[in-house]
Amino acid sequence: MIGVLRRERRFAALLTGNLLSQIGDGVHEFIFIVAVLKATSNNVGLAGLVYFFRFIPYLVLGPLGGALSDRLSRRSLMVFADLARISITCIFCVLLSKGDPSLPSLALIGMLMTSFRTLFQPAFQGIIPSMVRAEHLPVANGATQLAVEIGGLVGPALGALALSAIGNAGYVLVLDAATYFLSALCIMRVVAKPGTRPGVTTSFTALTIRGLYGDFGHSVKVVLMKRELFITIACSALCILFVSAALRILIPSMLKGTGYSETTIGFAMSAIALGAIAGSALCARMMRDFSTRMLMLCWSFYGIALAVMPTCTDSVFTVLSGCFVLGGLGAFVDVILPTNIQRHSTDENLGKNFSLFSTLANTGEALSGALAGTLAVVASVGTSLIVIGVTIVSIAYVGKIKTVSRHA
């Protein structure tokens, strides 16, 4: 991976900026949940309501982000999104510095940050193939996923250390704003200027909401006619619904019910992140097959690992080992998935295809809490995890059979 990044210097610089912004995201998430819990007096129901509002932009604006990514300069969109997030973060800094923000203001800040994230992500994913050679694309996706995992691991820890040292959450968010600024500088430095990509327009007056949604709808029809791309997006989004229920709720609940402390649960989540970091580097180095069939095979292994998790609660070592393996297998999915979408897409619909997947996947994440709660009512937490694992294997098996029948 390091050798490829040395040869792809422009992408390496872009990735450096993205890594910094991912760490900033981790800091922001830590400060945000602390502020929400403080504002709700640790009321989990009200905190969940705030996070529900954060989900709404994914559903409403997700299609627009992809359509804009394919119609406008991706460089301009990414810079605009970073500058907008700097402004929102600075407002959040002021609110925290002056006192405790109200729940409506926190919900609004969360929605705005999510809105500009939906604008940034399709443009970022769409620009990667134009910055690296085709043979280096899997490594580039692996490095991108590695940056995401490092940011998720380092960001909250950095935020916690900074908060304990500074004492004011508003001042800590200055770190977040600085990372977005550095990300924007990297983008402006290494990404080609507007107008160099065929089919790009710089006129916002030619764009309408109806036209953008129509463009997205036409792209969905194209996906439906491309069986492998449809299987990749649909099956993966459905699997994410079940995976999110397991990772966010069921695994922590299982460990808590088994008698493990909150500290051990935190270590388990860190083990998943460390496994994902190791898996991202390993997948980019060893994988050569990024087909839909291979993606479904990796989903199958992931489902098996989830189904086995209830047997790993005998000791802290087995818990952490199981979580590490789970994170590593998840990383293989996270690297193969974008590479597969990129290879089955054209430059004219790449952003929309990523937006379609992101919209479905984020909808699944939003519904995962209800799914976990329903399963926990009718069965034990351990049994629920087994059911989820078997379901993921079944979804992947159907996807693999459909892919095989297509080749036949």
C-alpha positions as CSV (number, residue, x, y, z in Angstrom):
1,M,0.0,0.0,0.0
2,I,2.8,2.5,0.9
3,G,4.5,1.8,-2.5
4,V,1.3,2.6,-4.4
5,L,0.7,5.8,-2.4
6,R,4.3,6.9,-3.2
7,R,3.6,6.4,-6.9
8,E,0.1,8.1,-6.6
9,R,1.3,11.3,-4.9
10,R,-1.8,13.3,-5.8
11,F,-4.1,10.8,-4.3
12,A,-1.8,10.4,-1.3
13,A,-2.1,14.1,-0.6
14,L,-5.9,14.0,-1.0
15,L,-6.0,11.0,1.3
16,T,-4.0,12.9,3.9
17,G,-6.6,15.6,4.0
18,N,-9.4,13.1,4.2
19,L,-7.6,11.3,7.1
20,L,-7.4,14.5,9.0
21,S,-11.1,15.3,8.4
22,Q,-12.0,11.7,9.5
23,I,-10.1,12.3,12.8
24,G,-12.0,15.6,13.1
25,D,-15.2,13.8,12.5
26,G,-14.3,11.5,15.4
27,V,-13.7,14.5,17.6
28,H,-17.0,16.0,16.6
29,E,-18.9,12.8,17.2
30,F,-17.5,12.6,20.7
31,I,-18.3,16.2,21.6
32,F,-21.7,15.9,20.0
33,I,-22.8,12.9,22.0
34,V,-21.5,14.4,25.2
35,A,-23.5,17.6,24.5
36,V,-26.6,15.6,23.6
37,L,-26.4,13.5,26.8
38,K,-25.9,16.6,28.9
39,A,-28.8,18.4,27.3
40,T,-31.1,15.4,27.8
41,S,-29.9,14.6,31.3
42,N,-28.8,11.2,30.0
43,N,-32.3,10.5,28.6
44,V,-31.6,7.8,26.0
45,G,-35.0,8.3,24.4
46,L,-34.5,12.0,23.8
47,A,-30.9,11.4,22.6
48,G,-32.2,8.8,20.1
49,L,-34.6,11.4,18.8
50,V,-31.8,13.8,18.1
51,Y,-29.9,11.2,16.2
52,F,-33.1,10.3,14.3
53,F,-33.2,13.9,13.0
54,R,-29.6,13.5,11.9
55,F,-30.7,10.6,9.7
56,I,-33.3,12.6,7.8
57,P,-30.9,14.4,5.4
58,Y,-29.5,11.0,4.2
59,L,-32.9,10.0,3.0
60,V,-33.9,13.4,1.5
61,L,-30.6,14.7,0.2
62,G,-28.8,11.5,-0.6
63,P,-30.0,11.3,-4.2
64,L,-29.2,15.0,-4.7
65,G,-25.6,14.6,-3.6
66,G,-25.0,11.9,-6.1
67,A,-26.7,13.7,-8.9
68,L,-24.8,16.9,-8.2
69,S,-21.5,14.9,-8.0
70,D,-22.1,13.7,-11.6
71,R,-23.3,17.1,-12.9
72,L,-20.9,19.6,-11.2
73,S,-17.2,19.7,-10.5
74,R,-16.5,17.2,-7.7
75,R,-13.6,19.4,-6.6
76,S,-15.8,22.4,-6.1
77,L,-18.4,20.3,-4.3
78,M,-15.9,18.8,-1.8
79,V,-14.3,22.2,-1.1
80,F,-17.8,23.8,-0.6
81,A,-18.8,21.0,1.7
82,D,-15.6,21.3,3.8
83,L,-16.0,25.1,4.1
84,A,-19.7,24.7,5.1
85,R,-18.8,22.2,7.8
86,I,-16.1,24.6,9.1
87,S,-18.8,27.3,9.4
88,I,-21.2,24.9,11.2
89,T,-18.5,23.7,13.5
90,C,-17.6,27.3,14.4
91,I,-21.2,28.0,15.3
92,F,-21.2,24.8,17.4
93,C,-18.0,26.1,19.1
94,V,-19.7,29.4,20.1
95,L,-22.8,27.7,21.4
96,L,-20.8,25.3,23.6
97,S,-18.5,28.1,24.8
98,K,-21.4,30.3,25.9
99,G,-23.4,27.5,27.6
100,D,-25.4,24.4,27.0
101,P,-27.1,24.3,23.5
102,S,-30.8,23.4,23.4
103,L,-32.0,20.1,21.9
104,P,-33.4,21.8,18.8
105,S,-30.1,23.6,18.1
106,L,-28.2,20.3,18.5
107,A,-30.7,18.5,16.2
108,L,-30.2,21.3,13.6
109,I,-26.4,21.2,13.8
110,G,-26.5,17.4,13.4
111,M,-28.8,17.7,10.4
112,L,-26.6,20.3,8.7
113,M,-23.4,18.3,9.2
114,T,-25.1,15.3,7.8
115,S,-26.4,17.3,4.8
116,F,-23.0,18.4,3.8
117,R,-21.5,14.9,4.4
118,T,-24.0,13.6,1.9
119,L,-22.7,16.2,-0.6
120,F,-19.0,15.4,0.1
121,Q,-19.0,11.6,0.1
122,P,-20.3,10.8,-3.5
123,A,-17.9,13.4,-4.9
124,F,-15.0,12.0,-3.0
125,Q,-15.7,8.4,-4.0
126,G,-16.4,9.5,-7.5
127,I,-13.1,11.3,-7.9
128,I,-10.9,8.4,-6.8
129,P,-10.9,6.5,-10.1
130,S,-9.7,9.6,-11.9
131,M,-6.8,10.1,-9.6
132,V,-5.2,6.6,-9.6
133,R,-4.3,4.0,-12.2
134,A,-6.9,1.3,-12.7
135,E,-4.6,-1.4,-11.2
136,H,-4.2,0.8,-8.1
137,L,-7.9,1.4,-7.5
138,P,-8.4,-1.5,-5.0
139,V,-5.4,-0.2,-3.0
140,A,-6.7,3.3,-3.1
141,N,-10.1,2.1,-1.7
142,G,-8.3,0.1,0.9
143,A,-6.3,3.1,2.0
144,T,-9.5,5.2,2.0
145,Q,-11.2,2.7,4.3
146,L,-8.1,2.6,6.5
147,A,-8.4,6.4,6.9
148,V,-12.0,6.0,8.0
149,E,-11.2,3.4,10.6
150,I,-8.2,5.3,11.9
151,G,-10.3,8.4,12.2
152,G,-13.0,6.5,14.1
153,L,-10.4,5.1,16.5
154,V,-8.2,8.2,17.0
155,G,-10.8,10.9,16.8
156,P,-12.9,10.1,19.9
157,A,-9.8,9.4,22.0
158,L,-8.2,12.7,20.9
159,G,-11.4,14.5,21.7
160,A,-11.6,12.9,25.2
161,L,-8.0,13.8,25.9
162,A,-8.4,17.4,24.7
163,L,-11.6,17.8,26.7
164,S,-9.9,16.6,29.9
165,A,-7.0,19.0,29.2
166,I,-8.9,22.1,28.1
167,G,-12.2,21.6,30.0
168,N,-14.4,23.5,27.5
169,A,-16.0,21.4,24.7
170,G,-16.3,24.5,22.5
171,Y,-12.6,25.0,22.3
172,V,-12.0,21.3,21.6
173,L,-14.1,21.7,18.4
174,V,-11.5,24.1,17.0
175,L,-9.5,20.9,16.2
176,D,-12.4,19.7,14.1
177,A,-12.7,23.0,12.2
178,A,-8.9,22.9,11.6
179,T,-9.1,19.5,10.0
180,Y,-11.8,20.5,7.6
181,F,-9.7,23.5,6.6
182,L,-6.6,21.4,5.9
183,S,-8.8,18.9,4.0
184,A,-10.0,21.8,1.7
185,L,-6.5,22.9,1.2
186,C,-5.4,19.4,0.1
187,I,-8.4,19.2,-2.3
188,M,-7.6,22.5,-3.9
189,R,-3.9,21.6,-4.2
190,V,-4.2,18.2,-5.9
191,V,-7.6,17.9,-7.6
192,A,-8.0,19.2,-11.2
193,K,-9.9,22.5,-11.5
194,P,-13.5,22.7,-12.6
195,G,-14.3,22.2,-16.3
196,T,-11.7,19.5,-17.0
197,R,-14.1,16.6,-16.7
198,P,-16.4,15.9,-19.7
199,G,-20.1,16.7,-19.1
200,V,-19.4,19.0,-16.2
201,T,-21.3,22.2,-15.9
202,T,-20.4,25.2,-13.6
203,S,-23.9,26.7,-13.9
204,F,-26.2,26.2,-10.9
205,T,-29.0,27.9,-12.8
206,A,-29.3,25.0,-15.2
207,L,-30.0,22.7,-12.2
208,T,-33.4,22.1,-10.7
209,I,-34.5,19.8,-7.8
210,R,-36.9,18.0,-10.1
211,G,-34.2,17.5,-12.7
212,L,-31.7,16.2,-10.2
213,Y,-34.2,13.7,-8.7
214,G,-35.2,12.7,-12.3
215,D,-31.5,12.2,-13.1
216,F,-31.2,10.0,-10.0
217,G,-34.4,8.0,-10.9
218,H,-33.0,7.3,-14.4
219,S,-29.8,6.1,-12.8
220,V,-31.8,3.7,-10.5
221,K,-33.4,2.2,-13.6
222,V,-30.0,1.7,-15.2
223,V,-28.8,-0.1,-12.0
224,L,-31.9,-2.4,-12.1
225,M,-30.8,-3.5,-15.6
226,K,-27.2,-4.3,-14.5
227,R,-27.7,-7.4,-12.4
228,E,-24.3,-7.6,-10.7
229,L,-24.4,-3.9,-9.8
230,F,-27.9,-4.3,-8.5
231,I,-27.0,-7.3,-6.4
232,T,-23.9,-5.5,-5.0
233,I,-26.0,-2.5,-3.9
234,A,-29.2,-4.2,-2.8
235,C,-27.8,-7.2,-1.0
236,S,-25.1,-5.1,0.7
237,A,-27.6,-2.5,1.9
238,L,-29.9,-5.2,3.3
239,C,-26.9,-6.9,5.1
240,I,-26.0,-3.5,6.6
241,L,-29.5,-3.3,8.2
242,F,-28.7,-6.5,10.1
243,V,-25.0,-5.7,10.8
244,S,-25.9,-2.3,12.3
245,A,-28.4,-3.9,14.7
246,A,-25.7,-6.3,15.8
247,L,-22.8,-3.9,16.2
248,R,-24.7,-0.9,17.7
249,I,-27.0,-2.7,20.1
250,L,-26.9,-6.5,20.3
251,I,-23.2,-7.1,20.8
252,P,-22.8,-4.4,23.6
253,S,-26.1,-5.7,25.1
254,M,-24.8,-9.3,25.1
255,L,-21.6,-8.3,26.8
256,K,-23.4,-6.3,29.3
257,G,-25.8,-9.1,30.1
258,T,-22.9,-11.6,30.4
259,G,-21.5,-9.5,33.2
260,Y,-18.7,-7.5,31.4
261,S,-18.1,-3.9,32.4
262,E,-18.5,-0.8,30.3
263,T,-14.7,-0.7,30.0
264,T,-14.6,-4.1,28.4
265,I,-17.4,-3.1,26.0
266,G,-15.3,-0.1,25.0
267,F,-12.3,-2.3,24.4
268,A,-14.5,-4.6,22.3
269,M,-15.5,-1.7,20.1
270,S,-11.9,-0.7,19.8
271,A,-11.0,-4.3,18.9
272,I,-13.5,-4.1,16.0
273,A,-11.9,-0.9,14.8
274,L,-8.3,-2.3,15.1
275,G,-9.5,-5.4,13.2
276,A,-10.9,-3.2,10.5
277,I,-7.6,-1.3,10.2
278,A,-5.7,-4.6,9.8
279,G,-8.3,-6.0,7.4
280,S,-8.2,-2.9,5.2
281,A,-4.4,-3.1,4.8
282,L,-4.5,-6.9,4.2
283,C,-7.3,-6.8,1.7
284,A,-5.7,-4.1,-0.4
285,R,-2.5,-6.1,-0.4
286,M,-3.7,-9.6,-1.1
287,M,-7.1,-9.4,-2.9
288,R,-7.2,-9.6,-6.7
289,D,-10.9,-10.5,-7.2
290,F,-13.3,-7.7,-6.6
291,S,-16.3,-9.3,-8.3
292,T,-19.8,-9.4,-6.9
293,R,-19.4,-13.1,-6.2
294,M,-16.4,-12.4,-4.0
295,L,-18.3,-9.7,-2.2
296,M,-21.1,-12.1,-1.5
297,L,-18.5,-14.6,-0.2
298,C,-17.1,-12.1,2.2
299,W,-20.6,-11.2,3.4
300,S,-21.1,-14.9,4.1
301,F,-17.9,-15.1,6.2
302,Y,-19.1,-12.0,8.1
303,G,-22.4,-13.5,8.8
304,I,-20.8,-16.7,10.1
305,A,-18.5,-14.6,12.4
306,L,-21.6,-12.8,13.8
307,A,-23.4,-16.1,14.4
308,V,-20.4,-17.4,16.3
309,M,-20.0,-14.3,18.5
310,P,-22.3,-15.7,21.3
311,T,-19.8,-18.5,21.8
312,C,-16.9,-16.0,22.4
313,T,-18.1,-14.7,25.8
314,D,-16.2,-17.1,28.0
315,S,-13.3,-14.7,28.6
316,V,-12.1,-11.2,27.7
317,F,-9.5,-12.7,25.4
318,T,-12.1,-14.6,23.3
319,V,-14.4,-11.5,23.3
320,L,-11.6,-9.2,22.0
321,S,-10.4,-11.9,19.5
322,G,-13.9,-12.4,18.1
323,C,-14.4,-8.6,17.7
324,F,-11.0,-8.3,16.0
325,V,-11.9,-11.0,13.5
326,L,-15.3,-9.4,12.9
327,G,-13.7,-6.0,12.2
328,G,-11.2,-7.6,9.8
329,L,-13.9,-9.4,7.8
330,G,-16.0,-6.2,7.7
331,A,-13.0,-4.4,6.2
332,F,-12.8,-6.8,3.3
333,V,-16.4,-6.0,2.5
334,D,-15.7,-2.3,2.9
335,V,-12.8,-2.4,0.4
336,I,-14.4,-4.8,-2.2
337,L,-17.8,-3.0,-2.2
338,P,-16.7,0.5,-3.5
339,T,-14.2,-1.1,-5.9
340,N,-17.1,-3.2,-7.3
341,I,-19.4,-0.2,-7.7
342,Q,-16.6,1.9,-9.3
343,R,-15.9,-0.9,-11.9
344,H,-19.6,-1.3,-12.8
345,S,-20.2,2.4,-13.1
346,T,-19.4,5.1,-15.7
347,D,-18.2,8.6,-14.8
348,E,-21.6,9.9,-15.6
349,N,-23.4,7.8,-13.0
350,L,-20.7,7.0,-10.4
351,G,-21.8,9.5,-7.9
352,K,-25.5,8.6,-8.2
353,N,-24.7,4.9,-7.7
354,F,-22.8,5.6,-4.6
355,S,-25.6,7.8,-3.4
356,L,-28.1,5.1,-4.1
357,F,-26.1,2.7,-1.9
358,S,-25.5,5.3,0.8
359,T,-29.2,6.2,0.9
360,L,-30.3,2.5,1.3
361,A,-27.5,1.7,3.7
362,N,-28.2,4.7,6.0
363,T,-31.9,3.9,5.9
364,G,-30.9,0.4,7.1
365,E,-28.8,1.9,9.9
366,A,-31.7,4.1,11.0
367,L,-34.1,1.1,11.1
368,S,-31.5,-1.2,12.8
369,G,-32.5,-0.1,16.3
370,A,-36.1,-1.2,15.8
371,L,-34.9,-4.5,14.3
372,A,-32.7,-5.2,17.3
373,G,-35.5,-4.3,19.7
374,T,-37.9,-6.6,17.9
375,L,-35.5,-9.5,17.9
376,A,-34.7,-9.0,21.6
377,V,-38.4,-9.2,22.5
378,V,-39.0,-12.6,20.8
379,A,-35.6,-14.2,21.6
380,S,-32.5,-13.8,23.7
381,V,-29.7,-11.5,22.6
382,G,-27.4,-14.4,21.8
383,T,-30.1,-16.1,19.7
384,S,-30.8,-12.8,17.9
385,L,-27.1,-12.6,16.9
386,I,-27.3,-16.1,15.5
387,V,-30.4,-15.3,13.6
388,I,-28.8,-12.1,12.2
389,G,-25.7,-14.0,11.2
390,V,-27.7,-16.8,9.4
391,T,-29.8,-14.1,7.7
392,I,-26.7,-12.4,6.3
393,V,-25.3,-15.7,5.1
394,S,-28.7,-16.4,3.4
395,I,-28.8,-13.0,1.7
396,A,-25.2,-13.4,0.4
397,Y,-26.0,-16.9,-0.8
398,V,-29.0,-15.7,-2.8
399,G,-26.9,-12.9,-4.2
400,K,-24.2,-15.3,-5.2
401,I,-26.7,-17.7,-6.9
402,K,-28.2,-14.8,-8.9
403,T,-24.7,-13.8,-10.0
404,V,-23.9,-17.3,-11.0
405,S,-27.1,-17.7,-13.0
406,R,-26.3,-14.5,-14.8
407,H,-22.9,-15.8,-15.9
408,A,-24.4,-19.1,-16.9
